[in-house]
Amino acid sequence: MPERFRSNPGRSGFRSPSLSACLIPVLHAAAIERLYDLNVGIIGVSGERHERPHKPLLLLATFDLIDEGLATPERIPWCQELRDRFTSRFNLVRKHDDKNTPDNPFHFLQSEGFWQAWKEQNGKSRPVDAPPLARDFGQVFARFTDGFQYLVALSANRQLMREALISRYFPNLLSSIPPSTIPDLRSRVAEEPLEYGRSPAFRLKIVEIYDHQCAACGLRIKLPAGNDVSFIDAAHLIPFSVSQNDHPTNGLALCKNHHWAMDRNLIAPCPDHHWHVSKILDPRRSTGEKELAALSGQVLLLPQDEAFHPDADGLKWRCEQLIA
């Protein structure tokens, strides 16, 4: 096994698990970051803009096949069983004009750098250059690459990947999906917050969406690539321990001062897209309280893409927590 897995340009690599590590759940931050940042595409206009669900759904369906012994990380067949498992979840999460097309992500996942598809015909193999058709059952296959094949081989890692994908792309599935489809997820998330790279991945996505700008004061300091110093945090509207929701619409980019103040319910972003402040703040007492009080009525600085604007339920929850 290689000492270090290869990674896409611009992506962080991750070390292969040791033999002892393979005996326990091991999921590296770099892998979660890549799952949180899939190139899914965004469609729709205004309030209907949303991320396409297809790539994360296909990964979830693939994990099902591996669990059931119908596939391995190195050989995932394009088959009716895969389509059925994709469709069962697709029907729960589809929005607006989403189409039930598992063939597209089976092909286009190759752009993520950890998935490779090929076709076997007449004793020869060749790359797949288009989405497969039903007539390709038994001839088209895919594999995990770039180190993911080692992580996916562990059932515990597949479960952690499921949780990460659902928290990031489909948090509403937690209340609607049959429990048997996601083994033990409901009971575990309530007791043990999902880490294994989840928090850093959420932060990277939120900071990217808000272009390193605080949604309260507008502070924006973007240092050169490779510098780990950051002045902006990713703050959940409804805490992950309550919601198990890492979708970007449940997050805000905030400077450390305003993150601290929001978490202590001294300030709150509300459904009117303005900041509200607690009446216990007295601008006469200190410069700090004066600056927080001055935020009252200020417009929430939103990301450019409406698909990632804060969710109304999250804003309502935050507003309700504000100290009177």
N, C-alpha and C positions, 0 to 999 in steps of 0.2 A: 504494500500500500504506500503511495507516495507520501513524503513527509508533509508536503503542503499542496493542497488542491490548487489548480489553476483557477483564475477568475477573469471575468470580463474586464476590458479596459475601463478604468474609472470605478470599478467595484472592488470592495474589500474581499480578500481571500479568506479561507478559514482552514485551520489545521485538521487533519484527519484524526478521528478519535483513536486513542490507544486501545489495546485489548481490554484493559480493565475498565476503561470508560464505556466500552461497548455494552457492558453489563447493566448500565443505568441510563436513564434518559439524558441524551446529550444533543443539544440543538444550538448551533452557533449563531451569534448575533448577525454575522454576515448573511447567513441563509435567510433569516427572518427579514432582514432589510430588503433582500431581493424579492421575497414574497410580498412584502408590503408595497413594493414599488414596481409591480408588474405594469407593463405597457398595455393597459386594457382598452384604451380609447374612451372618449367621452362623446355622448350624443345628446340630442335634444336641445331645446331652447328655453330660456328663462327658467321657470320653476321645474321644468321637466328634464333639465340637464342632469345626466347621471353617468357613472362609469359603466361600461359594458361588463356583464358578469361572467363572460364565457371562459376566460382563462382560469380564474380561481375555481369555477365549477368543474372544469375538466380535471384539474388537479385533485379535487375532492373525490371525483368519480374514480380516478386512477388509484387513489389510496384504498378505496373500497375493493377494487379488483385485486390488489396485492394482498389485502387482508383475507380475502376469500380464496386465495390460492389460484386465481385465474390469470395472474400476471406476476412478473418480477420486476424489480427496478431496471433491469437490463433488457426486458422484453415485454412491452405492453401492447397487446393486440388491439387493432382497430376492429371493434366487434359490436354486436347488438347489445351485449351486456354493459359495455361502456356507455353506449348511447342511452340505455335505460336509466342508469344511475345518474347520468348528467341530467336527463329530462326530469327525474323525480325532484331534484332540487331546483332546476330551472323554473318549474311551474310555481314554486314558492316565492321566487325572488324577481321574476320578470317584471319589467316596467315598460309602459308605453309601447314602443315599437320594437322591443327586443325580439329577436328571432331565435327559435330553438335550433341552433346550428352547431352541434359539437364538433363537426368536421373542421370548422374554421380554427378553433383553438388547437386542435390536434396538429394542425400544420403550423400555425403562426406562433405557437409557444417556442418554436425554434429560435425566434428572435431574442428570447430571454437568455440564451447562452447555456442553459442547463438541460435542454431537451433536444433530442435528435430523432427524426423520423426517416424511415426508409421503406422501400417496397421490394418484396421478394417475388420473383417471377422467372420461371424456366431455369431454376437453379442459380439465378444471379440476383444480386442486390444492387439497388440504385437509390439515390436520394429522392425524397418526395418533394416535388416542386409545386404542388397545388393541394388544396384540401381534398381528402379522400372521399370516395363515393361508397354507397352500400355495396356495390359490386366488388369493392376492394377488401371486403371482409376476408380474413385469413391470409391476406397478402401484404398488408401494410402494418407496420409495427413502429413503436417508439421506444426510447430509452432515456433515463436520466443520465446526465453527464456532469462534468465540471465539479465532481465531488459530491453532488446531490445523491448519486446512486448509493454511496456509503451511508449517508444519513437516512435516506428513505428505507434502507434495508432493515432498520430497527423499528419495530412496531410502536415503541414508545415515542420515537421521533415523529412517526406519521401522525400520531395522535396530537402531539404538540403543534405540528404543522396545520392540522385541521383547525385546531383552536385559534391559531394565529390567522389563518385565512378567513374564518368566520368572524372573528373579532374585527378584522380590518375591513372586509368587504360586505359581510352579511350579518351584522349584529342582531337584526330582527329575527334571524333564523332561530336564535336561542329560545324564543317563546313559541315558535310555530312548528319546528321540525320534529318528527317522531323521535323519542329518546333513543330508540334502537339504532338510529342512523348515525348518531355521534356518541359512542359508548362512554358513559361515565362523565360526560362533559358538564351536565347540569349540576351534579353534586360537587364536582371538584372545583369549578370556577368560584363557587361561593366561599370556599375555604382557603384556596390557594391561588393568589393572583398569578396570572401567566406572565412569567418573565422570559428567560431564555432568549434574550434579545428583543423582546416585544417593546419595552419602553424606549430604547434607543431608536428602533425602527419607526415608532410613532413620532418621535421627536423630529427625526430627519424629514419625514414626509410633511409634517405641519410647517416646519421652518421653510421647506422648499416652496410649499403652496403660498405662504405669506411673504415669500421673498425676503426673509430675515427681518421683517418689520413687525414691531409691537403693535397689536391691534388697539391698544389704548393710547399710547403717547406718540406713536410713529417712529420711535427710535429704530434706526436701521444701521447696523455696522456689519458689513460683510467682508471678512478677511480673506486673503488669498487661499486658494485650494491647498489642502494639506495642513492647515493650521486648525488645531482642535479647539481653540478658544472661541466661545460663543457667548453672546450677550442676550440671546433670545431662548426662551423655554417653550416647550409644547405643553399647554395646560388643557386638561379635559374639562368640558362643561359639566357633564355628569361623571363623577369619578369612575375609573375602571372597576374598582371594587364593588360598585353599585350596579353598573351597566354592562360590564364586559364588552364595552363598545370602543373600538379603536378606529372607527371610521373617521376620516378627516372632518366631517361635519359635526363631530362631537369634540372638536378641538379648537383652540385659539393659540396663536403665537403671541407671547407676552414677554416683555422684559422682566427681569427677576423681581423688581420692585412691585410691578402690577400683578405678577403671578402670586407673589406673597400676599398682597392685599386681597386679591380675589379669593384665594384659598381660605382666608380668614373672614370672608363674607363682609369685608369693608366696602368693596365695590362689586358691581355685577353688570354684565352685559345682558340686556333685556330684549324681549321680542320686538320692541320698537326700533331695534338696532342703535340704541343709544346707551351710554353708560349711566348707571344710577349709583349713588353713593349712600352710605349709611349716615343717619343723622347723628350718630355718636361722634363723628368726626368734627372737630372744632378747629377751624383754620387759624384761630388766635393762639392756639397752644404751641404750635411748632410749624416749621417750614414744611416738614413732611406731611402733616395733616392738611396744610393749606394746599399743597400740590395734589393730594388725593381728592380733596373736596372740589377743586377746580375742574376735575374730570366730569362732574355732574352735567348731564345733558350733551356731552360731547358724542359725536357720531362714532360708531364702531368702525374701525378701519378693516374692510373686508378684502378677501382675496379677489383677484381679477376674474376668476372663473366661477360662475354662479353654482356650478356643480359642487363646490366645496364651501359654500356659504354656511354659517352655523345653523344647525337644526333648531327649529322653533321650540321643540320640546326641551332641548338642552338649555336654550336661553331662558325659557320659563322656569326650569328647575333652578338655575343660578339665581334668577331674580327672587325666587321664593326663599332662598337661603340668606338673602341680604339682611343684616342686622338692622332692625327697625330703629 
